[in-house]
Amino acid sequence: MTEPSSQASEPAEPHAPGRIMAGEMAEQPAVLRGLLEEAAPGIRETARLVAARNPRFVLLTARGTSDNAALYAKYLLEIELGLPCGLTSMSTTTAYGARPDLRDCLVITVSQSGGSPDLVASARAARESGAVTLAVTNNAASPLAEVCEFHVDIHAGEEKALPATKTYTAELLALYLLVEGMRGVDGTRAAKGLPELVESVLARQSEVRGLAARYRFAERMVLTSRGYGYPTAKEAALKLMETSYIPALSYSGADLLHGPLAMVDNVSPVIAVVTDGRGGEALQPVLDRLRDRGADLVVIGARSEVDRASAGFALPTGDLPEELQPLLEILPLQMLAWEVTIARGQDPDAPRSLAKVTQTR
């Protein structure tokens, strides 16, 4: 049953602030391992059935954290499959009653709970308009899964903390396996070492604590990236805002140069997500401009750029392909949001005014 919309409150039983979110971040290696070892064959079969329908283009529908996972899928689908993709504006259907012709279109709706009314209504309308509909959720019995023709279960287990962590990385991996399956490739091969890499990153909490001590009093943060790293920048900004309440602005590196660069100074930190690959290469002119402006630059990702920044966190990407690096990039940023929130005397488990299932229409 969909939970009623309400303001978040402290759990009934006293607990250390952030205990639930920390526990769910720690579950991520096991969740990803389960997807690779148990759920992958089912995702691959769903991918085969969807690909057999020969969609001409794809629309992605989501909100919040899942919207950032959907943006990641947009990069995958356009780069790996050559399918044009768009992010839907649900209000055109739910508020304005528009019914576009969606024949030959694949509509993928991503939602942790699968319970938000606007997502369910939009998916139902898409199916009625001729689309092939696919839900990606953490609840196979959800209303969203029921109204869509196909469903991918991310198998992340119950998530109790309001800030989504394990469901986000599970969505990324499930979407990666889906897209690889649609092009006839077994995605588990490239991702087989991922759970161990995730464990190694999560074990470096003390490094992130040092960053949090540096930035706990920040009044604003700017996050930027390009390519596959851009959804990571957006998700990290969301995590920082909903846990620590620090205004965090996220921009594509290209968009940052088209105006917002003017607000960058040597006081507010700029966090750059630098993938080891073409996205990182495309971000180089942006990093150069930020250094020229004397920005307090924090780099998450490529070791070579971390060494040239004010601070950072180098990732052990090894032979991990660029398209899977977002599953590592978000981890130190999840931990940073947690650490900064704790350092500011707040509880990341229970952000004010938020509910786990948001009742948008």
C-alpha positions as CSV (number, residue, x, y, z in Angstrom):
1,M,0.0,0.0,0.0
2,T,1.2,3.5,-0.8
3,E,2.1,5.4,2.3
4,P,0.2,8.6,2.9
5,S,2.1,11.8,2.4
6,S,3.4,13.2,5.7
7,Q,6.3,15.0,7.2
8,A,9.1,12.9,8.4
9,S,9.5,12.5,12.1
10,E,12.1,11.0,14.4
11,P,11.9,7.2,14.7
12,A,9.9,5.9,17.6
13,E,13.0,4.2,19.2
14,P,16.0,6.4,20.0
15,H,19.0,5.7,17.8
16,A,22.3,7.3,16.9
17,P,21.7,9.9,14.1
18,G,22.4,8.5,10.7
19,R,22.5,4.9,11.8
20,I,19.9,3.8,9.2
21,M,21.4,5.6,6.3
22,A,24.9,4.4,7.2
23,G,23.6,0.8,7.4
24,E,22.0,1.0,4.0
25,M,25.1,2.5,2.4
26,A,27.0,-0.5,3.8
27,E,24.5,-2.9,2.2
28,Q,25.4,-1.7,-1.4
29,P,28.1,-4.4,-2.1
30,A,25.7,-7.2,-1.2
31,V,22.8,-5.6,-3.2
32,L,25.0,-5.3,-6.3
33,R,26.3,-8.8,-5.9
34,G,22.8,-10.1,-5.7
35,L,21.8,-8.3,-8.8
36,L,24.8,-9.8,-10.7
37,E,24.5,-13.3,-9.4
38,E,20.8,-13.8,-9.1
39,A,18.7,-11.2,-10.9
40,A,20.8,-10.7,-14.0
41,P,19.3,-13.6,-16.0
42,G,15.8,-12.3,-15.5
43,I,16.8,-8.8,-16.5
44,R,18.5,-10.1,-19.6
45,E,15.4,-12.0,-20.6
46,T,13.3,-8.9,-20.1
47,A,15.8,-6.9,-22.2
48,R,15.5,-9.5,-25.0
49,L,11.7,-9.2,-25.1
50,V,11.8,-5.4,-25.1
51,A,14.4,-5.3,-27.8
52,A,12.3,-7.6,-29.9
53,R,9.7,-4.9,-30.1
54,N,12.1,-2.7,-32.0
55,P,11.5,0.7,-30.3
56,R,12.4,3.7,-32.4
57,F,13.0,6.0,-29.4
58,V,12.8,6.0,-25.6
59,L,11.1,8.2,-23.1
60,L,12.3,8.0,-19.5
61,T,10.0,9.0,-16.6
62,A,11.1,9.5,-12.9
63,R,11.3,11.8,-10.0
64,G,14.0,12.7,-7.5
65,T,16.9,10.2,-7.1
66,S,15.3,7.9,-9.7
67,D,15.3,10.8,-12.1
68,N,19.1,10.9,-11.9
69,A,19.2,7.1,-12.5
70,A,17.0,7.7,-15.6
71,L,19.4,10.4,-16.8
72,Y,22.2,7.8,-16.5
73,A,20.0,5.4,-18.6
74,K,19.6,8.1,-21.2
75,Y,23.4,8.3,-21.7
76,L,23.5,4.5,-21.9
77,L,20.7,4.1,-24.4
78,E,21.9,6.9,-26.7
79,I,25.6,5.8,-26.6
80,E,25.3,2.0,-26.6
81,L,22.1,1.5,-28.6
82,G,21.9,4.7,-30.7
83,L,18.3,5.3,-29.6
84,P,17.2,8.9,-29.2
85,C,15.9,9.5,-25.7
86,G,14.0,12.1,-23.8
87,L,13.0,12.8,-20.2
88,T,9.2,13.1,-20.0
89,S,7.3,16.0,-18.5
90,M,4.6,14.1,-16.6
91,S,2.3,17.1,-16.2
92,T,1.6,17.1,-19.9
93,T,-0.3,13.9,-19.3
94,T,-1.4,14.2,-15.7
95,A,-2.3,17.9,-15.5
96,Y,-3.0,18.8,-19.2
97,G,-4.4,15.5,-20.3
98,A,-2.2,15.3,-23.4
99,R,-2.1,11.9,-25.2
100,P,0.8,11.9,-27.7
101,D,1.1,9.0,-30.2
102,L,3.6,6.7,-28.6
103,R,3.6,3.8,-31.0
104,D,7.1,2.4,-31.5
105,C,8.2,4.2,-28.3
106,L,9.7,2.5,-25.2
107,V,8.7,4.3,-22.0
108,I,10.8,3.4,-19.0
109,T,9.6,4.5,-15.6
110,V,12.1,4.4,-12.8
111,S,10.8,4.5,-9.2
112,Q,12.1,3.1,-6.0
113,S,8.6,2.6,-4.4
114,G,6.5,2.4,-7.6
115,G,3.8,4.2,-5.7
116,S,3.8,7.9,-6.8
117,P,0.4,8.6,-8.4
118,D,1.9,10.8,-11.2
119,L,4.3,8.0,-12.2
120,V,1.6,5.4,-12.3
121,A,-0.9,7.6,-14.2
122,S,1.8,8.6,-16.7
123,A,2.8,5.0,-17.3
124,R,-0.8,3.9,-17.7
125,A,-1.4,6.7,-20.2
126,A,1.7,5.8,-22.2
127,R,0.6,2.2,-22.5
128,E,-2.9,3.3,-23.6
129,S,-1.2,5.5,-26.2
130,G,0.6,2.6,-27.8
131,A,4.0,2.6,-25.9
132,V,5.9,-0.4,-24.8
133,T,6.1,0.2,-21.0
134,L,8.7,-0.9,-18.6
135,A,8.9,-0.3,-14.9
136,V,12.2,-0.4,-12.9
137,T,11.3,-0.5,-9.2
138,N,12.2,-1.9,-5.8
139,N,8.7,-3.3,-5.4
140,A,7.4,-6.0,-7.8
141,A,3.9,-5.6,-6.2
142,S,3.7,-1.9,-6.7
143,P,1.0,-0.1,-8.7
144,L,3.6,1.0,-11.2
145,A,4.8,-2.5,-11.9
146,E,1.2,-3.6,-12.3
147,V,0.3,-1.0,-15.0
148,C,3.5,-1.6,-17.1
149,E,3.9,-4.4,-19.6
150,F,7.4,-5.3,-18.4
151,H,9.1,-4.9,-15.0
152,V,12.7,-5.0,-13.7
153,D,13.0,-5.6,-9.9
154,I,16.2,-4.0,-8.5
155,H,16.1,-6.3,-5.4
156,A,17.6,-3.8,-3.0
157,G,15.5,-4.8,0.0
158,E,13.5,-2.4,2.2
159,E,15.0,1.1,2.4
160,K,14.1,2.9,5.6
161,A,16.2,6.0,5.5
162,L,14.6,8.8,3.6
163,P,17.8,9.6,1.6
164,A,18.0,6.9,-1.1
165,T,21.4,5.2,-1.3
166,K,21.3,1.5,-2.1
167,T,18.3,1.8,-4.3
168,Y,20.1,4.4,-6.5
169,T,23.2,2.2,-7.2
170,A,20.9,-0.8,-7.7
171,E,18.9,1.2,-10.2
172,L,22.1,2.1,-12.1
173,L,23.3,-1.5,-12.2
174,A,19.9,-2.8,-13.2
175,L,19.6,-0.2,-16.0
176,Y,23.1,-1.1,-17.2
177,L,22.3,-4.8,-17.3
178,L,19.0,-4.0,-19.2
179,V,20.7,-1.9,-21.8
180,E,23.5,-4.4,-22.3
181,G,20.9,-7.1,-22.6
182,M,19.0,-5.1,-25.3
183,R,22.1,-5.1,-27.4
184,G,22.7,-8.8,-26.8
185,V,25.6,-8.5,-24.4
186,D,25.9,-10.1,-20.9
187,G,26.6,-7.1,-18.8
188,T,27.7,-9.2,-15.8
189,R,31.1,-9.8,-17.4
190,A,32.2,-6.1,-17.3
191,A,30.6,-5.6,-13.9
192,K,31.8,-8.8,-12.1
193,G,34.4,-7.0,-10.0
194,L,32.1,-4.1,-9.0
195,P,31.0,-5.3,-5.6
196,E,34.6,-5.6,-4.4
197,L,35.4,-2.2,-5.7
198,V,32.4,-0.8,-3.9
199,E,33.6,-2.4,-0.7
200,S,37.0,-0.8,-1.1
201,V,35.6,2.7,-1.6
202,L,33.2,2.4,1.4
203,A,36.1,1.3,3.6
204,R,37.7,4.8,3.1
205,Q,35.2,6.6,5.4
206,S,38.0,8.4,7.2
207,E,39.1,10.2,4.0
208,V,35.6,11.5,3.4
209,R,35.4,12.6,7.1
210,G,38.4,14.8,6.4
211,L,36.6,16.4,3.5
212,A,33.5,16.9,5.6
213,A,35.6,18.7,8.3
214,R,36.8,21.0,5.6
215,Y,33.4,21.8,4.1
216,R,31.0,21.5,7.1
217,F,30.5,25.2,7.2
218,A,30.0,25.7,3.5
219,E,27.1,28.0,2.6
220,R,26.8,26.7,-0.9
221,M,28.3,24.0,-3.1
222,V,28.5,23.7,-6.9
223,L,28.8,20.3,-8.5
224,T,29.7,19.6,-12.1
225,S,30.7,16.8,-14.5
226,R,30.1,15.7,-18.1
227,G,29.0,12.5,-19.8
228,Y,28.3,9.6,-17.5
229,G,29.4,11.6,-14.5
230,Y,26.7,14.2,-14.9
231,P,23.9,12.2,-13.3
232,T,26.4,11.6,-10.3
233,A,26.8,15.4,-9.9
234,K,23.0,15.8,-9.9
235,E,22.4,13.0,-7.4
236,A,25.2,14.2,-5.1
237,A,23.7,17.7,-5.1
238,L,20.3,16.2,-4.2
239,K,21.9,14.1,-1.3
240,L,23.6,17.2,0.1
241,M,20.5,19.3,0.0
242,E,18.1,16.8,1.5
243,T,20.4,15.8,4.3
244,S,22.6,18.8,5.3
245,Y,20.3,21.5,3.8
246,I,23.3,23.1,2.0
247,P,22.2,24.7,-1.3
248,A,24.0,22.5,-3.9
249,L,23.8,23.5,-7.5
250,S,24.6,20.9,-10.2
251,Y,25.5,21.7,-13.8
252,S,26.9,20.0,-16.8
253,G,30.4,21.3,-17.3
254,A,29.3,22.8,-20.6
255,D,26.4,24.6,-19.0
256,L,28.6,25.8,-16.2
257,L,30.7,27.7,-18.8
258,H,27.5,29.3,-20.3
259,G,27.0,31.7,-17.4
260,P,27.0,30.1,-14.0
261,L,30.8,30.1,-13.9
262,A,30.5,33.8,-13.0
263,M,29.3,32.9,-9.5
264,V,32.3,30.7,-8.8
265,D,34.8,32.2,-6.2
266,N,37.5,30.9,-3.9
267,V,35.1,30.4,-1.0
268,S,32.3,28.1,-2.1
269,P,33.7,24.6,-3.0
270,V,33.2,23.2,-6.5
271,I,33.0,19.4,-6.6
272,A,33.9,18.0,-10.0
273,V,33.1,14.4,-10.9
274,V,35.9,13.3,-13.3
275,T,35.3,10.0,-15.0
276,D,38.3,8.1,-16.4
277,G,37.2,8.3,-20.0
278,R,35.7,10.6,-22.6
279,G,33.5,12.4,-20.1
280,G,36.6,13.3,-18.0
281,E,38.4,14.4,-21.2
282,A,35.4,16.7,-22.1
283,L,35.5,18.2,-18.6
284,Q,39.2,19.3,-18.9
285,P,38.5,22.9,-20.2
286,V,36.0,23.4,-17.4
287,L,38.6,22.2,-14.8
288,D,41.2,24.6,-16.3
289,R,38.7,27.5,-16.1
290,L,37.9,26.7,-12.5
291,R,41.6,26.6,-11.5
292,D,42.1,29.9,-13.3
293,R,39.4,31.4,-11.2
294,G,41.0,30.1,-8.0
295,A,38.1,27.9,-7.1
296,D,38.3,25.6,-4.1
297,L,38.1,22.6,-6.4
298,V,37.3,19.1,-5.1
299,V,37.7,16.2,-7.6
300,I,36.0,12.9,-7.2
301,G,37.4,10.3,-9.7
302,A,40.5,10.2,-11.8
303,R,43.7,10.2,-9.7
304,S,45.6,12.5,-12.1
305,E,43.0,15.3,-11.5
306,V,42.7,14.7,-7.8
307,D,46.4,15.4,-7.5
308,R,45.9,18.8,-9.2
309,A,42.9,19.8,-7.0
310,S,42.5,21.5,-3.7
311,A,41.1,18.2,-2.3
312,G,39.6,15.1,-3.6
313,F,38.9,11.4,-3.6
314,A,40.6,9.1,-6.1
315,L,38.6,6.1,-7.3
316,P,40.0,2.6,-8.0
317,T,38.5,2.3,-11.5
318,G,41.1,-0.1,-12.8
319,D,39.6,-1.8,-15.9
320,L,36.1,-0.7,-15.0
321,P,34.4,0.8,-18.2
322,E,33.5,4.4,-18.1
323,E,29.7,3.6,-18.1
324,L,30.0,1.7,-14.8
325,Q,32.1,4.3,-13.0
326,P,29.1,6.2,-11.7
327,L,28.4,3.3,-9.4
328,L,31.7,4.2,-7.7
329,E,31.6,7.9,-8.1
330,I,28.4,8.4,-6.0
331,L,29.8,6.5,-3.0
332,P,32.2,9.1,-1.5
333,L,29.5,11.7,-2.2
334,Q,26.9,9.7,-0.3
335,M,29.3,9.4,2.6
336,L,30.2,13.1,2.3
337,A,26.5,14.1,2.6
338,W,26.3,11.8,5.7
339,E,29.4,13.1,7.3
340,V,28.6,16.8,6.7
341,T,25.1,16.3,8.1
342,I,26.4,14.6,11.2
343,A,29.1,17.3,11.6
344,R,26.4,20.0,11.5
345,G,24.4,18.3,14.3
346,Q,21.6,17.0,12.1
347,D,20.1,13.5,11.5
348,P,20.5,12.3,7.9
349,D,18.0,9.5,8.5
350,A,15.1,12.0,8.9
351,P,15.3,15.1,6.7
352,R,12.7,17.7,7.6
353,S,9.5,17.9,5.6
354,L,10.2,14.8,3.5
355,A,8.3,11.5,3.1
356,K,9.6,8.3,1.6
357,V,6.7,8.1,-0.9
358,T,6.0,11.5,-2.5
359,Q,2.4,11.9,-3.5
360,T,2.8,14.1,-6.6
361,R,0.1,14.2,-9.2
